[in-house]
């Protein structure tokens, strides 16, 4: 059984290894900006990496406010940056 997981981030096809978080894959690919702040639209990325700061929230399969650093990639999942 393959450990390669295919998913999309903002409609871009990405791959990672089974067990990796969304954040781990995005960092490894050099795509760390995952959202903009609500009022000033400042870019945010992975900060704490342990689920505390919520700077990494993304939309996963249509569900907003999912922490990229705590969410493991799954085959076919759709991840979107959160404006
Ligand atoms: S990077 Fe802080 S909660 Fe994900």
Boltz pocket constraint, residues with backbone or C-beta under 6 A from the ligand:
constraints:
  - pocket:
      binder: B
      contacts: [[A, 45], [A, 46], [A, 47], [A, 48], [A, 49], [A, 50], [A, 51], [A, 52], [A, 53], [A, 54], [A, 55], [A, 56], [A, 57], [A, 67], [A, 68], [A, 69], [A, 70]]
      max_distance: 6.0
